[in-house]
Amino acid sequence: MERLKIRVTGKVQGVYFRDNARQRADRLGIRGFARNEPDGSVYIEAEGSKEALEQFLTWCHEGSREAVVENVEHSRHELLGHEGFEVR
């Protein structure tokens, strides 16, 4: 199990990015959260298996249907023990 901190930039607010991230996380068994940031990006913390997180990162580069993803940055961190995946 691993934890990723992910920042997605581009047209990612107001386009159902966080809700679609929650749906994808639920399907992959990923726990954590997604929230809008004041700078227009979306910040995500995601915990799960290495394989699930790789699939989730691939999705983050595509995003929701209406999103226009410009950049995805991520870093690995120690687990916190998130329960479920929530949109904040």
RABEL-V528267 format. One record per residue. N is the residue number from 0. RES is the residue in one small letter. PHI is phi in whole degrees, -180 to 180 (none if undefined). OMEGA is omega in whole degrees, 0 to 359 (none if undefined). BURIAL is I if it has 16 or more other C-alpha atoms within 10 Angstrom, else O. Layout:
N|RES|PHI|OMEGA|BURIAL, N|RES|PHI|OMEGA|BURIAL
This chain:
0|m|none|181|O, 1|e|-137|174|I, 2|r|-127|176|I, 3|l|-116|166|I, 4|k|-105|187|O, 5|i|-126|173|I, 6|r|-124|182|I, 7|v|-114|180|I, 8|t|-118|183|I, 9|g|125|175|O, 10|k|-88|186|I, 11|v|-125|175|I, 12|q|-110|180|I, 13|g|78|182|O, 14|v|-130|177|O, 15|y|65|181|O, 16|f|-63|183|I, 17|r|-64|181|I, 18|d|-65|177|I, 19|n|-66|176|I, 20|a|-63|178|I, 21|r|-62|180|I, 22|q|-62|180|O, 23|r|-66|179|I, 24|a|-61|179|I, 25|d|-59|180|O, 26|r|-65|183|O, 27|l|-92|181|I, 28|g|74|180|I, 29|i|-95|178|I, 30|r|-111|178|I, 31|g|146|181|I, 32|f|-159|173|I, 33|a|-134|178|I, 34|r|-142|174|I, 35|n|-75|177|I, 36|e|-110|181|O, 37|p|-58|182|O, 38|d|-83|178|O, 39|g|95|179|O, 40|s|-88|172|I, 41|v|-117|178|I, 42|y|-105|182|I, 43|i|-130|165|I, 44|e|-112|185|I, 45|a|-136|177|I, 46|e|-121|179|I, 47|g|175|178|I, 48|s|-70|180|O, 49|k|-58|181|O, 50|e|-64|180|O, 51|a|-64|181|I, 52|l|-67|177|I, 53|e|-64|177|O, 54|q|-64|179|O, 55|f|-65|178|I, 56|l|-61|177|I, 57|t|-59|178|O, 58|w|-62|181|O, 59|c|-58|178|I, 60|h|-70|179|I, 61|e|-97|179|O, 62|g|74|179|I, 63|s|-71|183|I, 64|r|-57|184|O, 65|e|-87|184|O, 66|a|-75|171|I, 67|v|-127|183|I, 68|v|-81|178|I, 69|e|-99|184|O, 70|n|-156|175|O, 71|v|-131|175|I, 72|e|-113|177|O, 73|h|-148|176|O, 74|s|-144|182|O, 75|r|-96|182|O, 76|h|-143|177|O, 77|e|-69|179|O, 78|l|-64|174|O, 79|l|-108|182|O, 80|g|89|176|O, 81|h|-59|175|I, 82|e|-115|181|O, 83|g|69|177|O, 84|f|-131|183|I, 85|e|-124|174|I, 86|v|-98|181|O, 87|r|-112|none|O
